[in-house]
Structure formats: structure tokens, C-alpha cells
Amino acid sequence: MPADGFSWDTRSNGEVVIRHHGRLATILRGVRAQRFLHEVDRVDAQLLMARLTGNYRRGNERQGKNARNR
């Protein structure tokens, strides 16, 4: 995964804005935002943001051993 592709900011209303290379990727609200803020210091922040936005599988889909991946 590229280093520091994701960044995040919190808004005054509690929302978390996640950006990927400067572009808006997603906005977390409510419980998801609280959970993100709780977990971001405990795990790899880049991997967590990639999982939340769905950008964590780019490029590795065809590495599986299953026949459908060939």
C-alpha cells in the first residue's frame, strides 16, 4: 500500500472525513465515527482507513489460488 495515501480530519459535529490522496473518500458519522476515533491510535491508521473506504484490495485480487482468480 502506498505510504500515507489516506488522511483524516474531525469536524466539530463529530463527523470524520477520510480523504485518499486529497480527494474525499468517505464521511463517517455517529457510531462509526466514534469507533474509528477509538481504533485509529491502536492499529495502523492507513490500513484502517483503507478497510473503511473499500480501497484495500486494489491490485491483489488475482493473487489467490482459487481458479476463479486466474
CHARMM-style PDB file with segment names, atoms N, HN, CA, C and O in Angstrom:
ATOM      1  N   MET     1       0.845  -1.168   0.000  1.00  0.00      PROA
ATOM      2  CA  MET     1       0.000   0.000   0.000  1.00  0.00      PROA
ATOM      3  C   MET     1       0.895   1.237   0.000  1.00  0.00      PROA
ATOM      4  O   MET     1       1.906   1.261   0.702  1.00  0.00      PROA
ATOM      5  N   PRO     2       0.545   2.262  -0.772  1.00  0.00      PROA
ATOM      6  CA  PRO     2       1.343   3.478  -0.783  1.00  0.00      PROA
ATOM      7  C   PRO     2       1.355   4.139   0.590  1.00  0.00      PROA
ATOM      8  O   PRO     2       0.344   4.162   1.291  1.00  0.00      PROA
ATOM      9  N   ALA     3       2.489   4.665   0.954  1.00  0.00      PROA
ATOM     10  HN  ALA     3       3.311   4.647   0.385  1.00  0.00      PROA
ATOM     11  CA  ALA     3       2.621   5.305   2.256  1.00  0.00      PROA
ATOM     12  C   ALA     3       1.795   6.585   2.299  1.00  0.00      PROA
ATOM     13  O   ALA     3       1.840   7.396   1.374  1.00  0.00      PROA
ATOM     14  N   ASP     4       1.054   6.753   3.362  1.00  0.00      PROA
ATOM     15  HN  ASP     4       1.017   6.094   4.113  1.00  0.00      PROA
ATOM     16  CA  ASP     4       0.285   7.969   3.631  1.00  0.00      PROA
ATOM     17  C   ASP     4      -0.622   8.380   2.482  1.00  0.00      PROA
ATOM     18  O   ASP     4      -0.668   9.555   2.118  1.00  0.00      PROA
ATOM     19  N   GLY     5      -1.335   7.435   1.914  1.00  0.00      PROA
ATOM     20  HN  GLY     5      -1.298   6.480   2.209  1.00  0.00      PROA
ATOM     21  CA  GLY     5      -2.306   7.763   0.874  1.00  0.00      PROA
ATOM     22  C   GLY     5      -3.578   8.344   1.455  1.00  0.00      PROA
ATOM     23  O   GLY     5      -4.289   9.093   0.785  1.00  0.00      PROA
ATOM     24  N   PHE     6      -3.866   8.000   2.705  1.00  0.00      PROA
ATOM     25  HN  PHE     6      -3.289   7.392   3.250  1.00  0.00      PROA
ATOM     26  CA  PHE     6      -5.092   8.441   3.361  1.00  0.00      PROA
ATOM     27  C   PHE     6      -4.785   9.494   4.414  1.00  0.00      PROA
ATOM     28  O   PHE     6      -3.723   9.484   5.037  1.00  0.00      PROA
ATOM     29  N   SER     7      -5.734  10.402   4.600  1.00  0.00      PROA
ATOM     30  HN  SER     7      -6.596  10.411   4.095  1.00  0.00      PROA
ATOM     31  CA  SER     7      -5.668  11.372   5.692  1.00  0.00      PROA
ATOM     32  C   SER     7      -7.081  11.515   6.254  1.00  0.00      PROA
ATOM     33  O   SER     7      -8.059  11.165   5.594  1.00  0.00      PROA
ATOM     34  N   TRP     8      -7.175  12.027   7.461  1.00  0.00      PROA
ATOM     35  HN  TRP     8      -6.380  12.311   7.998  1.00  0.00      PROA
ATOM     36  CA  TRP     8      -8.489  12.183   8.075  1.00  0.00      PROA
ATOM     37  C   TRP     8      -8.527  13.428   8.941  1.00  0.00      PROA
ATOM     38  O   TRP     8      -7.511  13.870   9.477  1.00  0.00      PROA
ATOM     39  N   ASP     9      -9.726  13.984   9.063  1.00  0.00      PROA
ATOM     40  HN  ASP     9     -10.551  13.625   8.627  1.00  0.00      PROA
ATOM     41  CA  ASP     9      -9.982  15.153   9.897  1.00  0.00      PROA
ATOM     42  C   ASP     9     -11.295  14.931  10.635  1.00  0.00      PROA
ATOM     43  O   ASP     9     -12.169  14.194  10.179  1.00  0.00      PROA
ATOM     44  N   THR    10     -11.411  15.584  11.785  1.00  0.00      PROA
ATOM     45  HN  THR    10     -10.701  16.182  12.156  1.00  0.00      PROA
ATOM     46  CA  THR    10     -12.684  15.540  12.501  1.00  0.00      PROA
ATOM     47  C   THR    10     -13.359  16.899  12.370  1.00  0.00      PROA
ATOM     48  O   THR    10     -12.704  17.940  12.344  1.00  0.00      PROA
ATOM     49  N   ARG    11     -14.659  16.862  12.291  1.00  0.00      PROA
ATOM     50  HN  ARG    11     -15.191  16.016  12.312  1.00  0.00      PROA
ATOM     51  CA  ARG    11     -15.450  18.087  12.233  1.00  0.00      PROA
ATOM     52  C   ARG    11     -16.012  18.379  13.618  1.00  0.00      PROA
ATOM     53  O   ARG    11     -16.021  17.513  14.493  1.00  0.00      PROA
ATOM     54  N   SER    12     -16.475  19.597  13.803  1.00  0.00      PROA
ATOM     55  HN  SER    12     -16.468  20.300  13.092  1.00  0.00      PROA
ATOM     56  CA  SER    12     -16.989  19.989  15.119  1.00  0.00      PROA
ATOM     57  C   SER    12     -18.251  19.223  15.511  1.00  0.00      PROA
ATOM     58  O   SER    12     -18.571  19.132  16.696  1.00  0.00      PROA
ATOM     59  N   ASN    13     -18.970  18.673  14.532  1.00  0.00      PROA
ATOM     60  HN  ASN    13     -18.710  18.747  13.569  1.00  0.00      PROA
ATOM     61  CA  ASN    13     -20.187  17.923  14.848  1.00  0.00      PROA
ATOM     62  C   ASN    13     -19.911  16.439  15.088  1.00  0.00      PROA
ATOM     63  O   ASN    13     -20.851  15.660  15.245  1.00  0.00      PROA
ATOM     64  N   GLY    14     -18.636  16.034  15.119  1.00  0.00      PROA
ATOM     65  HN  GLY    14     -17.873  16.667  14.992  1.00  0.00      PROA
ATOM     66  CA  GLY    14     -18.276  14.657  15.415  1.00  0.00      PROA
ATOM     67  C   GLY    14     -18.036  13.790  14.199  1.00  0.00      PROA
ATOM     68  O   GLY    14     -17.624  12.639  14.343  1.00  0.00      PROA
ATOM     69  N   GLU    15     -18.280  14.303  13.012  1.00  0.00      PROA
ATOM     70  HN  GLU    15     -18.615  15.238  12.895  1.00  0.00      PROA
ATOM     71  CA  GLU    15     -18.041  13.533  11.795  1.00  0.00      PROA
ATOM     72  C   GLU    15     -16.546  13.406  11.530  1.00  0.00      PROA
ATOM     73  O   GLU    15     -15.760  14.281  11.893  1.00  0.00      PROA
ATOM     74  N   VAL    16     -16.169  12.306  10.894  1.00  0.00      PROA
ATOM     75  HN  VAL    16     -16.807  11.595  10.599  1.00  0.00      PROA
ATOM     76  CA  VAL    16     -14.782  12.077  10.499  1.00  0.00      PROA
ATOM     77  C   VAL    16     -14.744  12.032   8.979  1.00  0.00      PROA
ATOM     78  O   VAL    16     -15.456  11.245   8.353  1.00  0.00      PROA
ATOM     79  N   VAL    17     -13.909  12.882   8.389  1.00  0.00      PROA
ATOM     80  HN  VAL    17     -13.331  13.520   8.897  1.00  0.00      PROA
ATOM     81  CA  VAL    17     -13.766  12.941   6.938  1.00  0.00      PROA
ATOM     82  C   VAL    17     -12.476  12.223   6.567  1.00  0.00      PROA
ATOM     83  O   VAL    17     -11.399  12.587   7.038  1.00  0.00      PROA
ATOM     84  N   ILE    18     -12.587  11.199   5.718  1.00  0.00      PROA
ATOM     85  HN  ILE    18     -13.463  10.903   5.335  1.00  0.00      PROA
ATOM     86  CA  ILE    18     -11.420  10.450   5.259  1.00  0.00      PROA
ATOM     87  C   ILE    18     -11.170  10.811   3.808  1.00  0.00      PROA
ATOM     88  O   ILE    18     -12.073  10.753   2.974  1.00  0.00      PROA
ATOM     89  N   ARG    19      -9.931  11.185   3.518  1.00  0.00      PROA
ATOM     90  HN  ARG    19      -9.197  11.232   4.196  1.00  0.00      PROA
ATOM     91  CA  ARG    19      -9.536  11.554   2.154  1.00  0.00      PROA
ATOM     92  C   ARG    19      -8.464  10.595   1.661  1.00  0.00      PROA
ATOM     93  O   ARG    19      -7.644  10.102   2.435  1.00  0.00      PROA
ATOM     94  N   HSD    20      -8.487  10.340   0.364  1.00  0.00      PROA
ATOM     95  HN  HSD    20      -9.153  10.740  -0.265  1.00  0.00      PROA
ATOM     96  CA  HSD    20      -7.480   9.488  -0.273  1.00  0.00      PROA
ATOM     97  C   HSD    20      -6.784  10.329  -1.331  1.00  0.00      PROA
ATOM     98  O   HSD    20      -7.399  10.727  -2.321  1.00  0.00      PROA
ATOM     99  N   HSD    21      -5.495  10.601  -1.120  1.00  0.00      PROA
ATOM    100  HN  HSD    21      -4.996  10.278  -0.317  1.00  0.00      PROA
ATOM    101  CA  HSD    21      -4.705  11.481  -1.988  1.00  0.00      PROA
ATOM    102  C   HSD    21      -5.404  12.822  -2.199  1.00  0.00      PROA
ATOM    103  O   HSD    21      -5.438  13.344  -3.314  1.00  0.00      PROA
ATOM    104  N   GLY    22      -5.962  13.374  -1.121  1.00  0.00      PROA
ATOM    105  HN  GLY    22      -5.935  12.950  -0.215  1.00  0.00      PROA
ATOM    106  CA  GLY    22      -6.573  14.689  -1.159  1.00  0.00      PROA
ATOM    107  C   GLY    22      -8.024  14.726  -1.590  1.00  0.00      PROA
ATOM    108  O   GLY    22      -8.672  15.766  -1.470  1.00  0.00      PROA
ATOM    109  N   ARG    23      -8.549  13.626  -2.087  1.00  0.00      PROA
ATOM    110  HN  ARG    23      -8.023  12.782  -2.185  1.00  0.00      PROA
ATOM    111  CA  ARG    23      -9.943  13.586  -2.532  1.00  0.00      PROA
ATOM    112  C   ARG    23     -10.815  12.900  -1.486  1.00  0.00      PROA
ATOM    113  O   ARG    23     -10.389  11.951  -0.829  1.00  0.00      PROA
ATOM    114  N   LEU    24     -12.026  13.389  -1.345  1.00  0.00      PROA
ATOM    115  HN  LEU    24     -12.372  14.161  -1.880  1.00  0.00      PROA
ATOM    116  CA  LEU    24     -12.957  12.824  -0.378  1.00  0.00      PROA
ATOM    117  C   LEU    24     -13.220  11.357  -0.692  1.00  0.00      PROA
ATOM    118  O   LEU    24     -13.606  11.014  -1.809  1.00  0.00      PROA
ATOM    119  N   ALA    25     -13.009  10.493   0.300  1.00  0.00      PROA
ATOM    120  HN  ALA    25     -12.696  10.772   1.207  1.00  0.00      PROA
ATOM    121  CA  ALA    25     -13.275   9.062   0.134  1.00  0.00      PROA
ATOM    122  C   ALA    25     -14.561   8.675   0.850  1.00  0.00      PROA
ATOM    123  O   ALA    25     -15.391   7.960   0.289  1.00  0.00      PROA
ATOM    124  N   THR    26     -14.732   9.139   2.080  1.00  0.00      PROA
ATOM    125  HN  THR    26     -14.058   9.720   2.535  1.00  0.00      PROA
ATOM    126  CA  THR    26     -15.952   8.835   2.833  1.00  0.00      PROA
ATOM    127  C   THR    26     -16.075   9.776   4.024  1.00  0.00      PROA
ATOM    128  O   THR    26     -15.109  10.416   4.440  1.00  0.00      PROA
ATOM    129  N   ILE    27     -17.276   9.840   4.552  1.00  0.00      PROA
ATOM    130  HN  ILE    27     -18.060   9.320   4.214  1.00  0.00      PROA
ATOM    131  CA  ILE    27     -17.549  10.587   5.780  1.00  0.00      PROA
ATOM    132  C   ILE    27     -18.177   9.616   6.765  1.00  0.00      PROA
ATOM    133  O   ILE    27     -19.183   8.973   6.467  1.00  0.00      PROA
ATOM    134  N   LEU    28     -17.574   9.519   7.939  1.00  0.00      PROA
ATOM    135  HN  LEU    28     -16.757  10.042   8.182  1.00  0.00      PROA
ATOM    136  CA  LEU    28     -18.098   8.642   8.987  1.00  0.00      PROA
ATOM    137  C   LEU    28     -18.899   9.483   9.969  1.00  0.00      PROA
ATOM    138  O   LEU    28     -18.477  10.565  10.379  1.00  0.00      PROA
ATOM    139  N   ARG    29     -20.063   8.963  10.335  1.00  0.00      PROA
ATOM    140  HN  ARG    29     -20.406   8.085  10.001  1.00  0.00      PROA
ATOM    141  CA  ARG    29     -20.934   9.674  11.270  1.00  0.00      PROA
ATOM    142  C   ARG    29     -21.335   8.743  12.405  1.00  0.00      PROA
ATOM    143  O   ARG    29     -21.305   7.521  12.261  1.00  0.00      PROA
ATOM    144  N   GLY    30     -21.704   9.322  13.515  1.00  0.00      PROA
ATOM    145  HN  GLY    30     -21.729  10.315  13.633  1.00  0.00      PROA
ATOM    146  CA  GLY    30     -22.276   8.564  14.628  1.00  0.00      PROA
ATOM    147  C   GLY    30     -21.343   7.523  15.211  1.00  0.00      PROA
ATOM    148  O   GLY    30     -20.186   7.802  15.527  1.00  0.00      PROA
ATOM    149  N   VAL    31     -21.876   6.302  15.348  1.00  0.00      PROA
ATOM    150  HN  VAL    31     -22.816   6.075  15.091  1.00  0.00      PROA
ATOM    151  CA  VAL    31     -21.139   5.211  15.986  1.00  0.00      PROA
ATOM    152  C   VAL    31     -19.893   4.842  15.185  1.00  0.00      PROA
ATOM    153  O   VAL    31     -18.847   4.553  15.766  1.00  0.00      PROA
ATOM    154  N   ARG    32     -19.997   4.850  13.853  1.00  0.00      PROA
ATOM    155  HN  ARG    32     -20.847   5.085  13.382  1.00  0.00      PROA
ATOM    156  CA  ARG    32     -18.828   4.503  13.030  1.00  0.00      PROA
ATOM    157  C   ARG    32     -17.698   5.509  13.242  1.00  0.00      PROA
ATOM    158  O   ARG    32     -16.530   5.120  13.279  1.00  0.00      PROA
ATOM    159  N   ALA    33     -18.025   6.788  13.381  1.00  0.00      PROA
ATOM    160  HN  ALA    33     -18.973   7.103  13.351  1.00  0.00      PROA
ATOM    161  CA  ALA    33     -17.012   7.810  13.625  1.00  0.00      PROA
ATOM    162  C   ALA    33     -16.373   7.618  14.999  1.00  0.00      PROA
ATOM    163  O   ALA    33     -15.155   7.729  15.140  1.00  0.00      PROA
ATOM    164  N   GLN    34     -17.186   7.331  16.003  1.00  0.00      PROA
ATOM    165  HN  GLN    34     -18.175   7.240  15.889  1.00  0.00      PROA
ATOM    166  CA  GLN    34     -16.656   7.101  17.346  1.00  0.00      PROA
ATOM    167  C   GLN    34     -15.751   5.878  17.378  1.00  0.00      PROA
ATOM    168  O   GLN    34     -14.690   5.901  18.003  1.00  0.00      PROA
ATOM    169  N   ARG    35     -16.167   4.815  16.706  1.00  0.00      PROA
ATOM    170  HN  ARG    35     -17.029   4.797  16.198  1.00  0.00      PROA
ATOM    171  CA  ARG    35     -15.370   3.591  16.653  1.00  0.00      PROA
ATOM    172  C   ARG    35     -14.036   3.847  15.947  1.00  0.00      PROA
ATOM    173  O   ARG    35     -12.994   3.355  16.380  1.00  0.00      PROA
ATOM    174  N   PHE    36     -14.075   4.618  14.860  1.00  0.00      PROA
ATOM    175  HN  PHE    36     -14.922   5.018  14.508  1.00  0.00      PROA
ATOM    176  CA  PHE    36     -12.850   4.956  14.141  1.00  0.00      PROA
ATOM    177  C   PHE    36     -11.889   5.722  15.041  1.00  0.00      PROA
ATOM    178  O   PHE    36     -10.706   5.390  15.108  1.00  0.00      PROA
ATOM    179  N   LEU    37     -12.383   6.735  15.728  1.00  0.00      PROA
ATOM    180  HN  LEU    37     -13.344   7.004  15.674  1.00  0.00      PROA
ATOM    181  CA  LEU    37     -11.527   7.539  16.601  1.00  0.00      PROA
ATOM    182  C   LEU    37     -10.940   6.710  17.737  1.00  0.00      PROA
ATOM    183  O   LEU    37      -9.833   6.986  18.199  1.00  0.00      PROA
ATOM    184  N   HSD    38     -11.666   5.709  18.184  1.00  0.00      PROA
ATOM    185  HN  HSD    38     -12.565   5.484  17.808  1.00  0.00      PROA
ATOM    186  CA  HSD    38     -11.185   4.834  19.248  1.00  0.00      PROA
ATOM    187  C   HSD    38     -10.100   3.892  18.734  1.00  0.00      PROA
ATOM    188  O   HSD    38      -9.148   3.595  19.456  1.00  0.00      PROA
ATOM    189  N   GLU    39     -10.232   3.419  17.496  1.00  0.00      PROA
ATOM    190  HN  GLU    39     -11.005   3.660  16.909  1.00  0.00      PROA
ATOM    191  CA  GLU    39      -9.307   2.423  16.950  1.00  0.00      PROA
ATOM    192  C   GLU    39      -8.093   3.016  16.247  1.00  0.00      PROA
ATOM    193  O   GLU    39      -7.078   2.333  16.112  1.00  0.00      PROA
ATOM    194  N   VAL    40      -8.166   4.255  15.800  1.00  0.00      PROA
ATOM    195  HN  VAL    40      -8.990   4.810  15.910  1.00  0.00      PROA
ATOM    196  CA  VAL    40      -7.122   4.799  14.931  1.00  0.00      PROA
ATOM    197  C   VAL    40      -5.749   4.842  15.618  1.00  0.00      PROA
ATOM    198  O   VAL    40      -4.728   4.734  14.939  1.00  0.00      PROA
ATOM    199  N   ASP    41      -5.705   4.994  16.921  1.00  0.00      PROA
ATOM    200  HN  ASP    41      -6.534   5.082  17.472  1.00  0.00      PROA
ATOM    201  CA  ASP    41      -4.427   5.032  17.634  1.00  0.00      PROA
ATOM    202  C   ASP    41      -3.898   3.639  17.957  1.00  0.00      PROA
ATOM    203  O   ASP    41      -2.719   3.487  18.274  1.00  0.00      PROA
ATOM    204  N   ARG    42      -4.748   2.628  17.881  1.00  0.00      PROA
ATOM    205  HN  ARG    42      -5.707   2.752  17.623  1.00  0.00      PROA
ATOM    206  CA  ARG    42      -4.353   1.273  18.271  1.00  0.00      PROA
ATOM    207  C   ARG    42      -3.845   0.427  17.114  1.00  0.00      PROA
ATOM    208  O   ARG    42      -3.063  -0.500  17.323  1.00  0.00      PROA
ATOM    209  N   VAL    43      -4.276   0.731  15.906  1.00  0.00      PROA
ATOM    210  HN  VAL    43      -4.911   1.484  15.736  1.00  0.00      PROA
ATOM    211  CA  VAL    43      -3.894  -0.072  14.738  1.00  0.00      PROA
ATOM    212  C   VAL    43      -3.256   0.834  13.694  1.00  0.00      PROA
ATOM    213  O   VAL    43      -3.185   2.050  13.873  1.00  0.00      PROA
ATOM    214  N   ASP    44      -2.794   0.233  12.603  1.00  0.00      PROA
ATOM    215  HN  ASP    44      -2.852  -0.755  12.458  1.00  0.00      PROA
ATOM    216  CA  ASP    44      -2.230   1.001  11.501  1.00  0.00      PROA
ATOM    217  C   ASP    44      -3.334   1.869  10.895  1.00  0.00      PROA
ATOM    218  O   ASP    44      -4.304   1.350  10.342  1.00  0.00      PROA
ATOM    219  N   ALA    45      -3.186   3.169  11.001  1.00  0.00      PROA
ATOM    220  HN  ALA    45      -2.398   3.591  11.450  1.00  0.00      PROA
ATOM    221  CA  ALA    45      -4.232   4.087  10.556  1.00  0.00      PROA
ATOM    222  C   ALA    45      -4.491   3.973   9.060  1.00  0.00      PROA
ATOM    223  O   ALA    45      -5.640   4.052   8.627  1.00  0.00      PROA
ATOM    224  N   GLN    46      -3.438   3.787   8.260  1.00  0.00      PROA
ATOM    225  HN  GLN    46      -2.504   3.723   8.612  1.00  0.00      PROA
ATOM    226  CA  GLN    46      -3.614   3.675   6.809  1.00  0.00      PROA
ATOM    227  C   GLN    46      -4.433   2.434   6.451  1.00  0.00      PROA
ATOM    228  O   GLN    46      -5.311   2.496   5.590  1.00  0.00      PROA
ATOM    229  N   LEU    47      -4.153   1.327   7.099  1.00  0.00      PROA
ATOM    230  HN  LEU    47      -3.440   1.277   7.798  1.00  0.00      PROA
ATOM    231  CA  LEU    47      -4.891   0.100   6.828  1.00  0.00      PROA
ATOM    232  C   LEU    47      -6.345   0.220   7.284  1.00  0.00      PROA
ATOM    233  O   LEU    47      -7.252  -0.244   6.593  1.00  0.00      PROA
ATOM    234  N   LEU    48      -6.564   0.833   8.429  1.00  0.00      PROA
ATOM    235  HN  LEU    48      -5.827   1.210   8.989  1.00  0.00      PROA
ATOM    236  CA  LEU    48      -7.925   1.024   8.929  1.00  0.00      PROA
ATOM    237  C   LEU    48      -8.741   1.878   7.967  1.00  0.00      PROA
ATOM    238  O   LEU    48      -9.885   1.542   7.658  1.00  0.00      PROA
ATOM    239  N   MET    49      -8.167   2.977   7.491  1.00  0.00      PROA
ATOM    240  HN  MET    49      -7.238   3.251   7.742  1.00  0.00      PROA
ATOM    241  CA  MET    49      -8.895   3.837   6.559  1.00  0.00      PROA
ATOM    242  C   MET    49      -9.124   3.137   5.225  1.00  0.00      PROA
ATOM    243  O   MET    49     -10.161   3.333   4.592  1.00  0.00      PROA
ATOM    244  N   ALA    50      -8.174   2.331   4.798  1.00  0.00      PROA
ATOM    245  HN  ALA    50      -7.331   2.171   5.312  1.00  0.00      PROA
ATOM    246  CA  ALA    50      -8.354   1.573   3.556  1.00  0.00      PROA
ATOM    247  C   ALA    50      -9.502   0.579   3.701  1.00  0.00      PROA
ATOM    248  O   ALA    50     -10.307   0.422   2.783  1.00  0.00      PROA
ATOM    249  N   ARG    51      -9.580  -0.085   4.838  1.00  0.00      PROA
ATOM    250  HN  ARG    51      -8.927   0.043   5.584  1.00  0.00      PROA
ATOM    251  CA  ARG    51     -10.674  -1.031   5.073  1.00  0.00      PROA
ATOM    252  C   ARG    51     -12.022  -0.327   5.088  1.00  0.00      PROA
ATOM    253  O   ARG    51     -12.994  -0.834   4.526  1.00  0.00      PROA
ATOM    254  N   LEU    52     -12.089   0.824   5.720  1.00  0.00      PROA
ATOM    255  HN  LEU    52     -11.300   1.236   6.177  1.00  0.00      PROA
ATOM    256  CA  LEU    52     -13.356   1.542   5.829  1.00  0.00      PROA
ATOM    257  C   LEU    52     -13.831   2.100   4.494  1.00  0.00      PROA
ATOM    258  O   LEU    52     -15.036   2.228   4.272  1.00  0.00      PROA
ATOM    259  N   THR    53     -12.911   2.430   3.612  1.00  0.00      PROA
ATOM    260  HN  THR    53     -11.933   2.326   3.792  1.00  0.00      PROA
ATOM    261  CA  THR    53     -13.296   3.003   2.324  1.00  0.00      PROA
ATOM    262  C   THR    53     -13.408   1.962   1.231  1.00  0.00      PROA
ATOM    263  O   THR    53     -13.924   2.255   0.152  1.00  0.00      PROA
ATOM    264  N   GLY    54     -12.934   0.744   1.488  1.00  0.00      PROA
ATOM    265  HN  GLY    54     -12.515   0.506   2.364  1.00  0.00      PROA
ATOM    266  CA  GLY    54     -13.005  -0.295   0.468  1.00  0.00      PROA
ATOM    267  C   GLY    54     -11.847  -0.285  -0.502  1.00  0.00      PROA
ATOM    268  O   GLY    54     -11.900  -0.988  -1.511  1.00  0.00      PROA
ATOM    269  N   ASN    55     -10.796   0.486  -0.240  1.00  0.00      PROA
ATOM    270  HN  ASN    55     -10.753   1.057   0.580  1.00  0.00      PROA
ATOM    271  CA  ASN    55      -9.654   0.594  -1.143  1.00  0.00      PROA
ATOM    272  C   ASN    55      -8.497  -0.315  -0.756  1.00  0.00      PROA
ATOM    273  O   ASN    55      -7.368  -0.069  -1.181  1.00  0.00      PROA
ATOM    274  N   TYR    56      -8.734  -1.332   0.016  1.00  0.00      PROA
ATOM    275  HN  TYR    56      -9.651  -1.531   0.361  1.00  0.00      PROA
ATOM    276  CA  TYR    56      -7.625  -2.139   0.491  1.00  0.00      PROA
ATOM    277  C   TYR    56      -7.336  -3.335  -0.389  1.00  0.00      PROA
ATOM    278  O   TYR    56      -6.336  -4.015  -0.157  1.00  0.00      PROA
ATOM    279  N   ARG    57      -8.153  -3.630  -1.385  1.00  0.00      PROA
ATOM    280  HN  ARG    57      -8.964  -3.077  -1.573  1.00  0.00      PROA
ATOM    281  CA  ARG    57      -7.932  -4.823  -2.199  1.00  0.00      PROA
ATOM    282  C   ARG    57      -7.418  -4.487  -3.587  1.00  0.00      PROA
ATOM    283  O   ARG    57      -7.278  -5.396  -4.405  1.00  0.00      PROA
ATOM    284  N   ARG    58      -7.138  -3.273  -3.886  1.00  0.00      PROA
ATOM    285  HN  ARG    58      -7.251  -2.534  -3.222  1.00  0.00      PROA
ATOM    286  CA  ARG    58      -6.725  -2.900  -5.227  1.00  0.00      PROA
ATOM    287  C   ARG    58      -5.398  -3.561  -5.586  1.00  0.00      PROA
ATOM    288  O   ARG    58      -4.390  -3.369  -4.906  1.00  0.00      PROA
ATOM    289  N   GLY    59      -5.414  -4.336  -6.657  1.00  0.00      PROA
ATOM    290  HN  GLY    59      -6.233  -4.492  -7.210  1.00  0.00      PROA
ATOM    291  CA  GLY    59      -4.183  -4.913  -7.167  1.00  0.00      PROA
ATOM    292  C   GLY    59      -3.870  -6.309  -6.690  1.00  0.00      PROA
ATOM    293  O   GLY    59      -3.021  -6.964  -7.296  1.00  0.00      PROA
ATOM    294  N   ASN    60      -4.501  -6.810  -5.641  1.00  0.00      PROA
ATOM    295  HN  ASN    60      -5.190  -6.278  -5.150  1.00  0.00      PROA
ATOM    296  CA  ASN    60      -4.142  -8.134  -5.149  1.00  0.00      PROA
ATOM    297  C   ASN    60      -5.255  -9.157  -5.350  1.00  0.00      PROA
ATOM    298  O   ASN    60      -5.174 -10.253  -4.795  1.00  0.00      PROA
ATOM    299  N   GLU    61      -6.279  -8.840  -6.117  1.00  0.00      PROA
ATOM    300  HN  GLU    61      -6.344  -7.949  -6.568  1.00  0.00      PROA
ATOM    301  CA  GLU    61      -7.393  -9.761  -6.296  1.00  0.00      PROA
ATOM    302  C   GLU    61      -6.969 -11.033  -7.021  1.00  0.00      PROA
ATOM    303  O   GLU    61      -7.530 -12.099  -6.766  1.00  0.00      PROA
ATOM    304  N   ARG    62      -5.999 -10.943  -7.911  1.00  0.00      PROA
ATOM    305  HN  ARG    62      -5.544 -10.078  -8.118  1.00  0.00      PROA
ATOM    306  CA  ARG    62      -5.637 -12.070  -8.753  1.00  0.00      PROA
ATOM    307  C   ARG    62      -4.537 -12.938  -8.142  1.00  0.00      PROA
ATOM    308  O   ARG    62      -4.026 -13.829  -8.821  1.00  0.00      PROA
ATOM    309  N   GLN    63      -4.166 -12.712  -6.913  1.00  0.00      PROA
ATOM    310  HN  GLN    63      -4.581 -11.988  -6.362  1.00  0.00      PROA
ATOM    311  CA  GLN    63      -3.102 -13.487  -6.293  1.00  0.00      PROA
ATOM    312  C   GLN    63      -3.608 -14.742  -5.603  1.00  0.00      PROA
ATOM    313  O   GLN    63      -2.801 -15.549  -5.142  1.00  0.00      PROA
ATOM    314  N   GLY    64      -4.908 -14.931  -5.517  1.00  0.00      PROA
ATOM    315  HN  GLY    64      -5.564 -14.275  -5.891  1.00  0.00      PROA
ATOM    316  CA  GLY    64      -5.468 -16.098  -4.852  1.00  0.00      PROA
ATOM    317  C   GLY    64      -5.231 -17.367  -5.640  1.00  0.00      PROA
ATOM    318  O   GLY    64      -5.008 -17.317  -6.850  1.00  0.00      PROA
ATOM    319  N   LYS    65      -5.277 -18.503  -4.969  1.00  0.00      PROA
ATOM    320  HN  LYS    65      -5.458 -18.544  -3.986  1.00  0.00      PROA
ATOM    321  CA  LYS    65      -5.026 -19.789  -5.611  1.00  0.00      PROA
ATOM    322  C   LYS    65      -6.286 -20.398  -6.209  1.00  0.00      PROA
ATOM    323  O   LYS    65      -6.215 -21.392  -6.931  1.00  0.00      PROA
ATOM    324  N   ASN    66      -7.423 -19.816  -5.916  1.00  0.00      PROA
ATOM    325  HN  ASN    66      -7.481 -19.008  -5.329  1.00  0.00      PROA
ATOM    326  CA  ASN    66      -8.672 -20.339  -6.441  1.00  0.00      PROA
ATOM    327  C   ASN    66      -8.741 -20.126  -7.955  1.00  0.00      PROA
ATOM    328  O   ASN    66      -8.246 -19.119  -8.462  1.00  0.00      PROA
ATOM    329  N   ALA    67      -9.347 -21.058  -8.672  1.00  0.00      PROA
ATOM    330  HN  ALA    67      -9.749 -21.876  -8.260  1.00  0.00      PROA
ATOM    331  CA  ALA    67      -9.412 -20.991 -10.131  1.00  0.00      PROA
ATOM    332  C   ALA    67     -10.159 -19.757 -10.626  1.00  0.00      PROA
ATOM    333  O   ALA    67      -9.858 -19.261 -11.712  1.00  0.00      PROA
ATOM    334  N   ARG    68     -11.111 -19.254  -9.871  1.00  0.00      PROA
ATOM    335  HN  ARG    68     -11.355 -19.657  -8.989  1.00  0.00      PROA
ATOM    336  CA  ARG    68     -11.860 -18.085 -10.329  1.00  0.00      PROA
ATOM    337  C   ARG    68     -10.991 -16.826 -10.371  1.00  0.00      PROA
ATOM    338  O   ARG    68     -11.369 -15.841 -11.004  1.00  0.00      PROA
ATOM    339  N   ASN    69      -9.847 -16.844  -9.715  1.00  0.00      PROA
ATOM    340  HN  ASN    69      -9.539 -17.645  -9.201  1.00  0.00      PROA
ATOM    341  CA  ASN    69      -8.955 -15.690  -9.671  1.00  0.00      PROA
ATOM    342  C   ASN    69      -7.896 -15.713 -10.763  1.00  0.00      PROA
ATOM    343  O   ASN    69      -7.011 -14.858 -10.778  1.00  0.00      PROA
ATOM    344  N   ARG    70      -7.968 -16.662 -11.664  1.00  0.00      PROA
ATOM    345  HN  ARG    70      -8.687 -17.357 -11.652  1.00  0.00      PROA
ATOM    346  CA  ARG    70      -6.941 -16.752 -12.713  1.00  0.00      PROA
ATOM    347  C   ARG    70      -7.436 -16.236 -14.015  1.00  0.00      PROA
ATOM    348  OT1 ARG    70      -6.699 -16.240 -15.001  1.00  0.00      PROA
TER     349      ARG     70
END
